[in-house]
Amino acid sequence: MEERGHDDLAERGLRYTREHFDEILSQTETYVRENPAQSLAYAVLAGFVLNRLGIGRILRGVVRLALFALKPAILIYGAAKLYEAAQEEE
């Protein structure tokens, strides 16, 4: 029963995040439609700064690491769910 509470909490957190992400995305889209030239200038400036700071390389490395770790994480998650299902059957 306690695990169910954690699942509900995780689902609520995910739902909350999705709702706010959609809101931020909508506001950003509206701003870009109203100010296309200024938005493009900001994007170019941000790209230039990220390129100069080397953050782009850091972010690429983090993404590669996350993708590399994703397969074992999915395997572990699946094994944990199988174990839980086996425990519930007993």
C-alpha positions as CSV (number, residue, x, y, z in Angstrom):
1,M,0.0,0.0,0.0
2,E,2.9,2.4,0.8
3,E,4.4,1.9,-2.7
4,R,1.1,2.9,-4.2
5,G,1.3,6.3,-2.4
6,H,4.8,6.8,-4.0
7,D,3.4,5.9,-7.4
8,D,0.6,8.5,-6.9
9,L,3.1,11.1,-5.8
10,A,5.3,10.4,-8.8
11,E,2.4,10.6,-11.2
12,R,1.2,13.9,-9.7
13,G,4.6,15.3,-10.0
14,L,4.9,14.3,-13.6
15,R,1.5,15.7,-14.4
16,Y,2.4,19.0,-12.7
17,T,5.6,19.2,-14.6
18,R,3.9,18.5,-17.9
19,E,1.3,21.1,-17.3
20,H,3.8,23.8,-16.5
21,F,6.1,22.8,-19.4
22,D,3.2,23.1,-21.8
23,E,2.4,26.5,-20.3
24,I,6.0,27.8,-20.7
25,L,6.2,26.3,-24.2
26,S,3.0,28.1,-25.1
27,Q,4.2,31.4,-23.7
28,T,7.5,31.0,-25.6
29,E,5.8,30.3,-28.8
30,T,3.6,33.3,-28.4
31,Y,6.6,35.6,-27.7
32,V,8.5,34.2,-30.8
33,R,5.4,34.7,-33.0
34,E,5.1,38.3,-31.8
35,N,8.8,39.2,-31.9
36,P,10.5,36.9,-34.6
37,A,13.5,39.1,-35.3
38,Q,14.3,39.7,-31.6
39,S,13.8,36.0,-30.9
40,L,16.2,35.0,-33.7
41,A,18.8,37.5,-32.4
42,Y,18.5,36.0,-28.9
43,A,18.9,32.5,-30.3
44,V,22.0,33.4,-32.3
45,L,23.5,35.2,-29.3
46,A,22.7,32.2,-27.0
47,G,24.3,29.8,-29.4
48,F,27.4,31.9,-29.7
49,V,27.8,32.2,-26.0
50,L,27.2,28.5,-25.4
51,N,29.7,27.7,-28.1
52,R,32.3,30.0,-26.6
53,L,31.9,28.8,-23.1
54,G,32.2,25.2,-24.1
55,I,28.9,24.4,-22.5
56,G,27.8,22.8,-25.8
57,R,30.5,20.2,-25.5
58,I,29.5,19.6,-21.9
59,L,25.8,19.2,-22.8
60,R,26.7,16.8,-25.6
61,G,28.7,14.8,-23.2
62,V,25.9,14.7,-20.6
63,V,23.4,13.6,-23.3
64,R,25.7,10.9,-24.5
65,L,26.2,9.7,-20.9
66,A,22.4,9.7,-20.3
67,L,21.8,7.7,-23.5
68,F,24.5,5.3,-22.5
69,A,23.0,4.8,-19.0
70,L,19.5,4.6,-20.3
71,K,19.7,0.9,-21.4
72,P,20.9,-0.4,-18.0
73,A,18.4,1.8,-16.2
74,I,15.5,0.4,-18.2
75,L,16.8,-3.2,-17.6
76,I,17.0,-2.5,-13.8
77,Y,13.5,-0.9,-13.8
78,G,12.1,-3.9,-15.7
79,A,13.7,-6.4,-13.3
80,A,12.4,-4.5,-10.3
81,K,8.8,-4.5,-11.7
82,L,9.1,-8.3,-12.4
83,Y,10.3,-8.8,-8.8
84,E,7.3,-6.7,-7.5
85,A,4.9,-8.7,-9.6
86,A,6.4,-12.0,-8.4
87,Q,6.1,-10.8,-4.8
88,E,2.4,-9.8,-5.3
89,E,1.6,-13.2,-6.7
90,E,2.9,-14.9,-3.5
